[in-house]
Amino acid sequence: MPANGRIEVNEKFCKACGLCVETCPQNVLGLSASRINAKGYHPVELIQAGCTGCGICAIVCPEAAIAVYREIVRVREPEF
């Protein structure tokens, strides 16, 4: 069963430390090049598809700025 994930970042807490980017096993996170939050940091964002919703980014975030959502896609077996 493949999993699809997504993250939501509370940008007012993100300090662009990069821990989530470094630990993402899918390498789909990056610091925004075009946005800056109120504290002057480039918040993290999904930079490409492929998030599985593993939650590692949320676990390592020292500011608890990341919420992870996961959707399990069930594949139906063909009926014969």
N, CA, C and O atoms as a Tinker XYZ file with bonds, in Angstrom:
   320  protein
     1  N      0.827000   -1.185000    0.000000    73     2
     2  CA     0.000000    0.000000    0.000000    64     1     3
     3  C      0.871000    1.248000    0.000000    63     2     4     5
     4  O      1.533000    1.535000    0.997000    81     3
     5  N      0.882000    1.980000   -1.078000    73     3     6
     6  CA     1.652000    3.224000   -1.090000    64     5     7
     7  C      0.979000    4.278000   -0.227000    63     6     8     9
     8  O     -0.245000    4.310000   -0.106000    81     7
     9  N      1.786000    5.133000    0.366000    73     7    10
    10  CA     1.254000    6.209000    1.208000    64     9    11
    11  C      1.566000    7.551000    0.577000    63    10    12    13
    12  O      2.645000    7.754000    0.021000    81    11
    13  N      0.617000    8.461000    0.666000    73    11    14
    14  CA     0.818000    9.832000    0.229000    64    13    15
    15  C      0.825000   10.702000    1.464000    63    14    16    17
    16  O     -0.020000   10.542000    2.345000    81    15
    17  N      1.763000   11.613000    1.537000    73    15    18
    18  CA     1.831000   12.489000    2.691000    64    17    19
    19  C      1.900000   13.939000    2.282000    63    18    20    21
    20  O      2.183000   14.276000    1.133000    81    19
    21  N      1.635000   14.777000    3.242000    73    19    22
    22  CA     1.798000   16.216000    3.050000    64    21    23
    23  C      2.131000   16.815000    4.403000    63    22    24    25
    24  O      1.856000   16.227000    5.449000    81    23
    25  N      2.729000   17.996000    4.361000    73    23    26
    26  CA     3.050000   18.694000    5.601000    64    25    27
    27  C      2.383000   20.053000    5.599000    63    26    28    29
    28  O      2.096000   20.627000    4.549000    81    27
    29  N      2.144000   20.550000    6.791000    73    27    30
    30  CA     1.729000   21.930000    6.982000    64    29    31
    31  C      2.724000   22.543000    7.947000    63    30    32    33
    32  O      3.001000   21.989000    9.011000    81    31
    33  N      3.257000   23.690000    7.567000    73    31    34
    34  CA     4.268000   24.362000    8.372000    64    33    35
    35  C      3.659000   25.623000    8.973000    63    34    36    37
    36  O      3.097000   26.456000    8.262000    81    35
    37  N      3.778000   25.750000   10.284000    73    35    38
    38  CA     3.380000   26.988000   10.944000    64    37    39
    39  C      4.576000   27.919000   10.803000    63    38    40    41
    40  O      5.530000   27.852000   11.579000    81    39
    41  N      4.508000   28.781000    9.809000    73    39    42
    42  CA     5.663000   29.606000    9.448000    64    41    43
    43  C      6.099000   30.563000   10.546000    63    42    44    45
    44  O      7.260000   30.970000   10.567000    81    43
    45  N      5.213000   30.932000   11.452000    73    43    46
    46  CA     5.648000   31.860000   12.500000    64    45    47
    47  C      6.557000   31.179000   13.521000    63    46    48    49
    48  O      7.221000   31.861000   14.302000    81    47
    49  N      6.598000   29.840000   13.526000    73    47    50
    50  CA     7.496000   29.125000   14.433000    64    49    51
    51  C      8.755000   28.599000   13.751000    63    50    52    53
    52  O      9.759000   28.353000   14.420000    81    51
    53  N      8.719000   28.424000   12.431000    73    51    54
    54  CA     9.862000   27.859000   11.707000    64    53    55
    55  C     11.038000   28.842000   11.736000    63    54    56    57
    56  O     10.891000   30.015000   11.393000    81    55
    57  N     12.217000   28.336000   12.156000    73    55    58
    58  CA    13.427000   29.158000   12.218000    64    57    59
    59  C     14.467000   28.730000   11.190000    63    58    60    61
    60  O     15.639000   29.091000   11.297000    81    59
    61  N     14.034000   27.958000   10.192000    73    59    62
    62  CA    14.903000   27.554000    9.084000    64    61    63
    63  C     16.192000   26.879000    9.542000    63    62    64    65
    64  O     17.254000   27.105000    8.962000    81    63
    65  N     16.100000   26.053000   10.580000    73    63    66
    66  CA    17.295000   25.368000   11.081000    64    65    67
    67  C     17.770000   24.281000   10.124000    63    66    68    69
    68  O     18.950000   23.930000   10.116000    81    67
    69  N     16.851000   23.746000    9.314000    73    67    70
    70  CA    17.219000   22.748000    8.324000    64    69    71
    71  C     17.274000   21.316000    8.819000    63    70    72    73
    72  O     17.605000   20.420000    8.042000    81    71
    73  N     16.961000   21.067000   10.081000    73    71    74
    74  CA    16.996000   19.691000   10.591000    64    73    75
    75  C     16.031000   18.793000    9.835000    63    74    76    77
    76  O     16.356000   17.647000    9.525000    81    75
    77  N     14.854000   19.307000    9.540000    73    75    78
    78  CA    13.866000   18.513000    8.806000    64    77    79
    79  C     14.348000   18.202000    7.394000    63    78    80    81
    80  O     14.136000   17.101000    6.886000    81    79
    81  N     14.988000   19.166000    6.770000    73    79    82
    82  CA    15.504000   18.984000    5.404000    64    81    83
    83  C     16.580000   17.906000    5.403000    63    82    84    85
    84  O     16.603000   17.057000    4.512000    81    83
    85  N     17.460000   17.929000    6.381000    73    83    86
    86  CA    18.562000   16.969000    6.464000    64    85    87
    87  C     18.092000   15.552000    6.752000    63    86    88    89
    88  O     18.705000   14.593000    6.282000    81    87
    89  N     17.013000   15.402000    7.517000    73    87    90
    90  CA    16.582000   14.067000    7.937000    64    89    91
    91  C     15.489000   13.467000    7.074000    63    90    92    93
    92  O     15.128000   12.308000    7.278000    81    91
    93  N     14.950000   14.206000    6.120000    73    91    94
    94  CA    13.876000   13.684000    5.270000    64    93    95
    95  C     14.408000   12.538000    4.406000    63    94    96    97
    96  O     15.277000   12.761000    3.563000    81    95
    97  N     13.901000   11.314000    4.603000    73    95    98
    98  CA    14.413000   10.186000    3.822000    64    97    99
    99  C     14.028000   10.253000    2.343000    63    98   100   101
   100  O     14.666000    9.606000    1.511000    81    99
   101  N     13.004000   11.019000    2.009000    73    99   102
   102  CA    12.569000   11.139000    0.615000    64   101   103
   103  C     13.212000   12.336000   -0.098000    63   102   104   105
   104  O     13.070000   12.479000   -1.312000    81   103
   105  N     13.903000   13.178000    0.637000    73   103   106
   106  CA    14.548000   14.380000    0.086000    64   105   107
   107  C     13.562000   15.275000   -0.661000    63   106   108   109
   108  O     13.833000   15.720000   -1.777000    81   107
   109  N     12.409000   15.535000   -0.028000    73   107   110
   110  CA    11.379000   16.358000   -0.667000    64   109   111
   111  C     11.175000   17.699000    0.039000    63   110   112   113
   112  O     10.294000   18.466000   -0.348000    81   111
   113  N     11.963000   17.989000    1.055000    73   111   114
   114  CA    11.838000   19.244000    1.791000    64   113   115
   115  C     12.985000   20.184000    1.447000    63   114   116   117
   116  O     14.098000   19.750000    1.151000    81   115
   117  N     12.696000   21.466000    1.492000    73   115   118
   118  CA    13.724000   22.474000    1.264000    64   117   119
   119  C     13.292000   23.784000    1.882000    63   118   120   121
   120  O     12.114000   23.979000    2.181000    81   119
   121  N     14.228000   24.668000    2.069000    73   119   122
   122  CA    13.899000   25.989000    2.587000    64   121   123
   123  C     13.430000   26.856000    1.426000    63   122   124   125
   124  O     14.032000   26.855000    0.352000    81   123
   125  N     12.363000   27.586000    1.651000    73   123   126
   126  CA    11.778000   28.414000    0.605000    64   125   127
   127  C     12.771000   29.470000    0.145000    63   126   128   129
   128  O     13.383000   30.160000    0.959000    81   127
   129  N     12.922000   29.585000   -1.154000    73   127   130
   130  CA    13.800000   30.615000   -1.703000    64   129   131
   131  C     13.046000   31.917000   -1.934000    63   130   132   133
   132  O     13.660000   32.972000   -2.092000    81   131
   133  N     11.718000   31.849000   -1.953000    73   131   134
   134  CA    10.928000   33.021000   -2.315000    64   133   135
   135  C     10.128000   33.627000   -1.158000    63   134   136   137
   136  O      9.620000   34.741000   -1.286000    81   135
   137  N     10.006000   32.921000   -0.040000    73   135   138
   138  CA     9.212000   33.435000    1.081000    64   137   139
   139  C     10.079000   33.644000    2.308000    63   138   140   141
   140  O     11.031000   32.901000    2.547000    81   139
   141  N      9.740000   34.662000    3.079000    73   139   142
   142  CA    10.396000   34.942000    4.355000    64   141   143
   143  C      9.293000   35.158000    5.379000    63   142   144   145
   144  O      8.315000   35.857000    5.111000    81   143
   145  N      9.454000   34.551000    6.565000    73   143   146
   146  CA     8.431000   34.743000    7.601000    64   145   147
   147  C      8.676000   36.050000    8.361000    63   146   148   149
   148  O      9.618000   36.785000    8.064000    81   147
   149  N      7.825000   36.325000    9.334000    73   147   150
   150  CA     7.893000   37.593000   10.073000    64   149   151
   151  C      9.204000   37.763000   10.840000    63   150   152   153
   152  O      9.601000   38.888000   11.145000    81   151
   153  N      9.882000   36.651000   11.154000    73   151   154
   154  CA    11.152000   36.730000   11.883000    64   153   155
   155  C     12.364000   36.786000   10.946000    63   154   156   157
   156  O     13.502000   36.836000   11.412000    81   155
   157  N     12.124000   36.780000    9.632000    73   155   158
   158  CA    13.217000   36.895000    8.674000    64   157   159
   159  C     13.812000   35.582000    8.226000    63   158   160   161
   160  O     14.889000   35.571000    7.631000    81   159
   161  N     13.142000   34.471000    8.492000    73   159   162
   162  CA    13.639000   33.155000    8.100000    64   161   163
   163  C     12.917000   32.657000    6.855000    63   162   164   165
   164  O     11.768000   33.020000    6.603000    81   163
   165  N     13.599000   31.827000    6.086000    73   163   166
   166  CA    12.997000   31.148000    4.942000    64   165   167
   167  C     12.388000   29.846000    5.474000    63   166   168   169
   168  O     13.135000   28.930000    5.819000    81   167
   169  N     11.064000   29.735000    5.549000    73   167   170
   170  CA    10.453000   28.536000    6.125000    64   169   171
   171  C     10.597000   27.321000    5.214000    63   170   172   173
   172  O     10.803000   27.445000    4.006000    81   171
   173  N     10.483000   26.165000    5.816000    73   171   174
   174  CA    10.574000   24.911000    5.071000    64   173   175
   175  C      9.295000   24.715000    4.262000    63   174   176   177
   176  O      8.226000   25.206000    4.624000    81   175
   177  N      9.437000   23.979000    3.151000    73   175   178
   178  CA     8.294000   23.649000    2.314000    64   177   179
   179  C      8.598000   22.379000    1.531000    63   178   180   181
   180  O      9.753000   21.970000    1.407000    81   179
   181  N      7.535000   21.758000    1.001000    73   179   182
   182  CA     7.728000   20.633000    0.091000    64   181   183
   183  C      8.239000   21.199000   -1.227000    63   182   184   185
   184  O      7.638000   22.116000   -1.787000    81   183
   185  N      9.338000   20.659000   -1.720000    73   183   186
   186  CA     9.901000   21.169000   -2.965000    64   185   187
   187  C      9.626000   20.246000   -4.140000    63   186   188   189
   188  O      9.856000   20.615000   -5.292000    81   187
   189  N      9.133000   19.042000   -3.851000    73   187   190
   190  CA     8.777000   18.104000   -4.911000    64   189   191
   191  C      7.829000   17.056000   -4.349000    63   190   192   193
   192  O      7.688000   16.924000   -3.134000    81   191
   193  N      7.187000   16.319000   -5.232000    73   191   194
   194  CA     6.283000   15.248000   -4.823000    64   193   195
   195  C      7.088000   14.084000   -4.269000    63   194   196   197
   196  O      8.273000   13.940000   -4.570000    81   195
   197  N      6.446000   13.262000   -3.468000    73   195   198
   198  CA     7.118000   12.070000   -2.961000    64   197   199
   199  C      7.061000   11.913000   -1.457000    63   198   200   201
   200  O      7.588000   10.939000   -0.921000    81   199
   201  N      6.426000   12.859000   -0.757000    73   199   202
   202  CA     6.299000   12.742000    0.693000    64   201   203
   203  C      5.443000   11.523000    1.022000    63   202   204   205
   204  O      4.370000   11.336000    0.449000    81   203
   205  N      5.921000   10.701000    1.947000    73   203   206
   206  CA     5.177000    9.518000    2.367000    64   205   207
   207  C      4.461000    9.730000    3.692000    63   206   208   209
   208  O      3.725000    8.852000    4.143000    81   207
   209  N      4.665000   10.872000    4.315000    73   207   210
   210  CA     4.028000   11.140000    5.601000    64   209   211
   211  C      4.676000   10.383000    6.748000    63   210   212   213
   212  O      4.000000   10.043000    7.719000    81   211
   213  N      5.954000   10.116000    6.657000    73   211   214
   214  CA     6.641000    9.322000    7.687000    64   213   215
   215  C      6.690000   10.030000    9.039000    63   214   216   217
   216  O      6.719000    9.372000   10.079000    81   215
   217  N      6.700000   11.358000    9.036000    73   215   218
   218  CA     6.673000   12.117000   10.278000    64   217   219
   219  C      8.020000   12.445000   10.888000    63   218   220   221
   220  O      8.074000   13.081000   11.940000    81   219
   221  N      9.101000   12.034000   10.267000    73   219   222
   222  CA    10.432000   12.298000   10.818000    64   221   223
   223  C     10.683000   13.800000   10.939000    63   222   224   225
   224  O     11.267000   14.256000   11.922000    81   223
   225  N     10.248000   14.560000    9.949000    73   223   226
   226  CA    10.462000   16.009000    9.979000    64   225   227
   227  C      9.795000   16.638000   11.204000    63   226   228   229
   228  O     10.373000   17.516000   11.846000    81   227
   229  N      8.589000   16.191000   11.523000    73   227   230
   230  CA     7.879000   16.734000   12.682000    64   229   231
   231  C      8.556000   16.335000   13.987000    63   230   232   233
   232  O      8.566000   17.106000   14.946000    81   231
   233  N      9.115000   15.148000   14.022000    73   231   234
   234  CA     9.777000   14.666000   15.239000    64   233   235
   235  C     11.048000   15.458000   15.531000    63   234   236   237
   236  O     11.323000   15.782000   16.687000    81   235
   237  N     11.822000   15.772000   14.499000    73   235   238
   238  CA    13.101000   16.454000   14.721000    64   237   239
   239  C     12.967000   17.971000   14.823000    63   238   240   241
   240  O     13.919000   18.646000   15.217000    81   239
   241  N     11.806000   18.517000   14.475000    73   239   242
   242  CA    11.642000   19.973000   14.504000    64   241   243
   243  C     11.650000   20.486000   15.946000    63   242   244   245
   244  O     10.750000   20.157000   16.718000    81   243
   245  N     12.655000   21.289000   16.320000    73   243   246
   246  CA    12.742000   21.762000   17.707000    64   245   247
   247  C     11.656000   22.789000   18.061000    63   246   248   249
   248  O     11.414000   23.050000   19.240000    81   247
   249  N     11.011000   23.362000   17.061000    73   247   250
   250  CA     9.980000   24.371000   17.298000    64   249   251
   251  C      8.572000   23.811000   17.151000    63   250   252   253
   252  O      7.601000   24.551000   17.310000    81   251
   253  N      8.438000   22.528000   16.852000    73   251   254
   254  CA     7.135000   21.881000   16.624000    64   253   255
   255  C      6.316000   22.659000   15.598000    63   254   256   257
   256  O      5.120000   22.882000   15.785000    81   255
   257  N      6.964000   23.065000   14.524000    73   255   258
   258  CA     6.329000   23.885000   13.498000    64   257   259
   259  C      5.719000   23.066000   12.366000    63   258   260   261
   260  O      5.079000   23.630000   11.479000    81   259
   261  N      5.903000   21.749000   12.379000    73   259   262
   262  CA     5.464000   20.920000   11.257000    64   261   263
   263  C      4.393000   19.940000   11.703000    63   262   264   265
   264  O      4.550000   19.237000   12.702000    81   263
   265  N      3.307000   19.904000   10.952000    73   263   266
   266  CA     2.265000   18.887000   11.126000    64   265   267
   267  C      2.288000   18.007000    9.887000    63   266   268   269
   268  O      2.366000   18.507000    8.765000    81   267
   269  N      2.220000   16.695000   10.088000    73   267   270
   270  CA     2.302000   15.751000    8.983000    64   269   271
   271  C      0.966000   15.032000    8.847000    63   270   272   273
   272  O      0.357000   14.625000    9.837000    81   271
   273  N      0.526000   14.887000    7.611000    73   271   274
   274  CA    -0.716000   14.183000    7.316000    64   273   275
   275  C     -0.407000   13.077000    6.325000    63   274   276   277
   276  O      0.347000   13.269000    5.371000    81   275
   277  N     -1.006000   11.904000    6.568000    73   275   278
   278  CA    -0.725000   10.738000    5.733000    64   277   279
   279  C     -2.034000   10.125000    5.258000    63   278   280   281
   280  O     -2.986000    9.973000    6.024000    81   279
   281  N     -2.057000    9.780000    3.986000    73   279   282
   282  CA    -3.213000    9.110000    3.397000    64   281   283
   283  C     -2.744000    7.780000    2.845000    63   282   284   285
   284  O     -1.849000    7.728000    2.002000    81   283
   285  N     -3.346000    6.712000    3.320000    73   283   286
   286  CA    -3.035000    5.386000    2.817000    64   285   287
   287  C     -3.939000    5.118000    1.625000    63   286   288   289
   288  O     -5.162000    5.214000    1.731000    81   287
   289  N     -3.347000    4.789000    0.511000    73   287   290
   290  CA    -4.115000    4.489000   -0.689000    64   289   291
   291  C     -4.164000    2.974000   -0.824000    63   290   292   293
   292  O     -3.143000    2.318000   -1.027000    81   291
   293  N     -5.346000    2.447000   -0.710000    73   291   294
   294  CA    -5.513000    0.998000   -0.822000    64   293   295
   295  C     -5.716000    0.625000   -2.278000    63   294   296   297
   296  O     -6.547000    1.204000   -2.978000    81   295
   297  N     -4.941000   -0.349000   -2.715000    73   295   298
   298  CA    -5.027000   -0.823000   -4.088000    64   297   299
   299  C     -5.911000   -2.061000   -4.094000    63   298   300   301
   300  O     -5.653000   -3.030000   -3.381000    81   299
   301  N     -6.940000   -2.013000   -4.894000    73   299   302
   302  CA    -7.848000   -3.156000   -4.972000    64   301   303
   303  C     -7.224000   -4.277000   -5.797000    63   302   304   305
   304  O     -6.601000   -4.047000   -6.834000    81   303
   305  N     -7.409000   -5.476000   -5.309000    73   303   306
   306  CA    -6.969000   -6.648000   -6.054000    64   305   307
   307  C     -7.970000   -6.900000   -7.174000    63   306   308   309
   308  O     -9.175000   -6.772000   -6.958000    81   307
   309  N     -7.501000   -7.250000   -8.351000    73   307   310
   310  CA    -8.437000   -7.544000   -9.450000    64   309   311
   311  C     -9.276000   -8.772000   -9.124000    63   310   312   313
   312  O     -8.780000   -9.759000   -8.580000    81   311
   313  N    -10.552000   -8.690000   -9.466000    73   311   314
   314  CA   -11.451000   -9.824000   -9.245000    64   313   315
   315  C    -11.507000  -10.645000  -10.514000    63   314   316   317
   316  O    -11.690000  -10.111000  -11.608000    81   315
   317  N    -11.349000  -11.941000  -10.360000    73   315   318
   318  CA   -11.414000  -12.840000  -11.515000    64   317   319
   319  C    -12.607000  -13.735000  -11.406000    63   318   320
   320  O    -12.838000  -14.566000  -12.284000    81   319
